Amino acid sequence: MTELPAPPQLPGWTHTYSGKVRDLYVPADGDDRFLLVVASNRVSAFDHVLEPPIPGKGALLTTLSNWWFSRIGIANHLAEAGDGAPVVPAEVADRAMLTRRLEMYPIECVVRGALTGSGYAEYRRSGAVCGIELPAGLEDGDLLEEPIYTPAYKAPLGEHDENITFERSAELVGPEVAAALRDASLAIFTAARDQAAERGVVLADTKFEFGRDPRTGELVLADEVLTSDSSRYWDAEAYGNTGLDRAARLASFDKQIVRNWLAAHWDRTGTPPELPAEIVERTRERYRELLERLTA
């Protein structure tokens, strides 16, 4: 993976971790109740962080996460300002979430309302996705009669997540927690899918992460939620237009533009090339369009 740039130094906070697109901070005074999650403008593909970043991406994703959090009827990780919480620095306020510290479950809770991507590839091989048998004859992009829950094990840093069966998730976190993760994920997806449909958008699939509040034992929705980076959205009008080719019907509101350009201009050896300004701008507009379509 490409070496990450140095994270910003934030007054009142100590940097603890950086992923490909997010930076995490804890209060400098040692208060273990809070965490600051800062979404960067970095964009990644094929396990590399690319240059240049996408201007405004972090703010767009954070705004969309917060919008969805306000519409989901389950406890989430957002913390209230005050009560001794450190102040969120102004320089990252538009792309930061002040959150509760949680004990995170090692399960990525994937819900698929359509058969595409890695799920379609697995279906082609076995007729099933994560142990769930599906009808024969399905094509890439077909909507499923009912959404399916296909969890993944969150692998250690530097390794790839592993698709697992529900039974395996129960072995990892216990049957009661596994069932709660599944039921919450399916409920959130179904409600979000219906809201997106009202705005002319198809929610094809998404992934959630949950944690346990160590003080209450409560199941808490965490991380980003239903954003362009964690979900696959399609334009409903284009999806329903069978006169278009598959790529046009399934054009997603995310960084697929970046992936496509990189796949055509890089053999995945050495350092990836710098993204052209046109690709950066088109990607930014795709993120912005989804936010405006959903929240208008």
C-alpha positions in Angstrom: 0.0 0.0 0.0 1.2 3.5 -0.7 2.7 5.4 2.2 0.1 7.7 3.8 0.8 11.4 4.2 1.3 12.8 7.7 -2.0 13.5 9.4 -2.7 17.1 10.6 -1.8 17.9 14.1 -5.0 18.9 15.9 -5.1 21.0 19.2 -6.5 18.9 22.1 -6.2 15.6 20.2 -3.6 13.0 19.7 -3.4 11.1 16.4 -3.6 7.3 16.9 -4.2 5.7 13.6 -4.6 6.4 9.8 -6.4 4.2 7.3 -6.4 4.7 3.6 -9.0 7.4 3.9 -9.6 8.2 7.6 -7.5 9.5 10.5 -8.4 8.7 14.1 -7.6 10.9 17.2 -8.1 10.5 20.9 -8.3 13.3 23.5 -4.9 14.6 24.5 -6.0 14.6 28.1 -6.5 10.8 28.1 -10.3 10.9 28.3 -11.2 7.4 27.0 -14.9 8.2 26.3 -14.4 9.9 23.0 -12.8 9.5 19.5 -12.5 11.9 16.6 -13.0 10.3 13.2 -11.7 12.6 10.4 -12.5 11.8 6.8 -9.7 12.8 4.5 -9.9 13.8 0.9 -7.7 10.8 0.0 -8.9 8.4 -2.6 -7.7 4.8 -2.9 -7.9 2.0 -5.4 -6.3 -1.4 -5.8 -4.7 -1.0 -2.3 -3.0 2.3 -3.1 -3.7 5.8 -2.0 -3.7 7.9 -5.1 -2.6 11.5 -6.0 -4.1 14.0 -6.1 -6.8 13.8 -3.5 -10.5 14.6 -4.4 -11.3 18.1 -3.1 -14.1 18.2 -0.6 -14.6 14.4 -0.6 -14.2 14.1 3.2 -16.8 16.8 3.9 -19.2 15.2 1.3 -19.0 11.8 2.9 -19.3 13.1 6.4 -22.3 15.2 5.5 -24.0 12.1 4.0 -23.2 9.9 7.0 -24.6 12.4 9.4 -27.8 12.8 7.2 -28.3 9.0 7.3 -27.5 8.8 11.1 -30.4 11.2 11.7 -32.8 8.9 9.9 -31.8 5.5 11.2 -33.7 4.3 14.3 -30.8 2.6 16.0 -28.2 3.9 18.4 -25.1 5.4 16.7 -21.7 6.4 17.7 -22.1 10.2 17.5 -21.3 11.9 20.7 -22.9 15.1 22.0 -20.6 18.2 22.4 -20.1 19.3 25.9 -20.0 16.9 28.9 -16.2 17.4 29.0 -15.8 16.4 25.3 -12.8 18.1 23.6 -13.7 20.7 21.0 -13.6 19.6 17.4 -10.9 21.8 15.7 -12.4 24.2 13.1 -9.9 23.1 10.4 -11.6 19.7 10.2 -15.1 20.4 11.5 -16.8 19.8 8.2 -15.3 16.4 7.8 -15.0 15.1 11.4 -17.3 13.1 13.6 -17.0 13.3 17.4 -17.9 9.8 18.5 -18.2 7.6 21.5 -15.4 5.0 22.1 -16.7 1.5 21.4 -15.6 -2.1 21.5 -15.8 -2.8 17.8 -17.0 -6.2 16.5 -14.6 -7.8 14.0 -17.5 -8.3 11.5 -18.2 -6.2 8.4 -21.9 -6.4 8.0 -22.5 -6.5 4.3 -26.1 -6.4 2.9 -26.8 -7.0 -0.8 -30.0 -6.0 -2.5 -28.5 -6.7 -5.9 -26.1 -9.3 -7.3 -23.0 -7.6 -8.5 -19.3 -7.1 -7.8 -17.6 -9.8 -5.7 -21.0 -11.4 -4.8 -21.7 -12.0 -8.5 -18.3 -13.5 -9.0 -18.8 -15.9 -6.1 -22.3 -16.7 -7.5 -20.8 -17.5 -10.9 -18.5 -20.0 -9.2 -20.8 -21.7 -6.7 -24.4 -20.5 -7.2 -24.3 -19.0 -3.7 -22.9 -16.0 -1.8 -21.4 -16.6 1.6 -23.2 -19.9 1.8 -26.6 -18.5 0.8 -28.0 -20.4 -2.2 -29.5 -18.1 -4.9 -31.8 -19.0 -7.9 -30.1 -20.1 -11.1 -29.8 -17.8 -14.1 -29.2 -14.5 -12.3 -27.2 -11.9 -14.2 -24.8 -9.1 -13.1 -26.9 -6.3 -11.6 -30.1 -8.3 -11.0 -32.1 -7.2 -8.0 -32.7 -9.9 -5.4 -36.2 -10.7 -4.3 -35.1 -10.1 -0.7 -31.8 -8.5 0.5 -29.3 -11.0 1.8 -26.8 -10.6 4.7 -23.3 -11.7 3.8 -20.8 -10.9 6.6 -17.1 -10.6 6.3 -14.3 -11.0 8.8 -12.4 -7.8 9.3 -8.8 -8.9 8.7 -5.8 -7.4 10.5 -4.2 -4.3 9.0 -2.5 -5.1 5.7 -4.6 -8.2 4.9 -7.8 -8.5 2.9 -11.2 -9.0 4.6 -12.6 -12.5 4.3 -16.2 -13.3 3.3 -17.7 -15.7 5.8 -21.0 -17.5 6.5 -23.4 -16.4 9.2 -22.5 -19.5 11.1 -18.9 -18.5 11.1 -19.8 -15.0 12.3 -21.7 -16.6 15.2 -18.5 -18.5 16.1 -16.6 -15.2 16.2 -18.9 -13.0 18.2 -21.5 -15.4 19.7 -24.9 -16.4 18.3 -26.9 -13.6 20.0 -24.6 -10.8 18.8 -24.4 -12.4 15.3 -28.2 -12.4 15.1 -28.4 -8.8 16.4 -25.8 -7.6 13.8 -27.7 -9.4 11.0 -31.1 -8.2 12.0 -30.0 -4.6 12.5 -28.2 -4.6 9.2 -31.1 -5.9 7.2 -33.5 -3.4 8.9 -31.3 -0.4 8.2 -30.7 -1.5 4.6 -34.4 -2.0 3.9 -35.3 1.4 5.3 -32.5 3.2 3.4 -33.3 1.3 0.2 -36.9 2.6 0.3 -35.8 6.2 1.1 -33.3 6.1 -1.8 -35.9 4.8 -4.2 -38.1 7.8 -3.4 -35.3 10.0 -4.7 -34.7 8.0 -7.9 -31.7 6.1 -6.6 -31.1 2.3 -6.3 -29.2 1.2 -3.2 -27.6 -2.0 -4.5 -25.4 -3.0 -1.5 -23.7 -1.6 1.5 -21.6 -2.5 4.5 -22.1 -1.5 8.2 -19.8 -1.7 11.2 -21.1 -2.0 14.8 -19.6 -1.8 18.2 -20.6 -2.4 21.8 -20.8 0.5 24.2 -18.6 -0.7 27.1 -20.6 1.4 29.6 -24.1 0.2 28.6 -23.6 -3.0 26.6 -25.7 -1.4 23.8 -25.3 -2.4 20.2 -24.1 0.8 18.4 -23.9 1.6 14.7 -20.4 3.1 14.0 -18.0 4.3 11.3 -19.4 5.9 8.1 -22.8 4.8 7.0 -24.5 4.5 3.6 -21.9 6.7 1.9 -20.5 6.5 -1.6 -17.4 4.8 -0.2 -19.3 2.1 1.8 -22.3 1.6 -0.6 -23.1 1.0 -4.2 -25.8 3.3 -5.6 -27.2 3.4 -9.1 -29.3 5.9 -10.9 -32.8 4.4 -11.0 -33.7 5.8 -14.5 -30.5 4.5 -16.1 -30.8 1.2 -14.3 -34.3 0.6 -15.7 -33.2 1.6 -19.3 -32.6 -1.8 -20.9 -31.4 0.0 -24.1 -28.2 1.0 -22.3 -25.2 -1.3 -22.0 -24.5 -2.9 -18.6 -21.7 -0.4 -17.7 -24.1 2.6 -18.2 -27.0 1.0 -16.4 -24.7 0.1 -13.4 -22.6 3.3 -13.2 -22.3 3.9 -9.5 -22.1 7.1 -7.5 -18.6 6.5 -6.2 -14.9 6.2 -7.3 -15.6 3.8 -10.1 -14.4 6.5 -12.5 -11.0 6.4 -10.8 -10.9 2.6 -10.9 -11.7 2.4 -14.6 -9.1 5.0 -15.5 -6.4 3.4 -13.4 -7.2 -0.1 -14.8 -6.7 1.3 -18.3 -3.5 3.2 -17.5 -1.6 1.2 -14.9 -0.5 -2.5 -14.8 -0.5 -2.5 -10.9 3.2 -2.6 -10.6 5.3 0.2 -9.0 3.8 3.6 -8.1 0.4 4.3 -9.7 0.2 7.3 -12.0 -1.2 10.6 -10.9 -4.9 11.1 -11.7 -5.7 13.6 -14.4 -7.6 16.7 -13.4 -10.7 15.6 -15.4 -10.9 12.3 -13.5 -10.6 14.1 -10.2 -13.3 16.6 -11.1 -15.7 13.9 -12.5 -15.3 11.8 -9.4 -15.9 14.8 -7.1 -19.1 15.6 -9.0 -20.3 12.0 -8.7 -20.0 12.2 -4.9 -21.7 15.6 -4.9 -24.5 14.5 -7.1 -25.4 11.5 -4.8 -25.5 13.8 -1.8 -27.7 16.3 -3.5 -30.0 13.6 -4.9 -30.5 11.9 -1.5 -30.8 15.0 0.7 -32.7 17.4 -1.5 
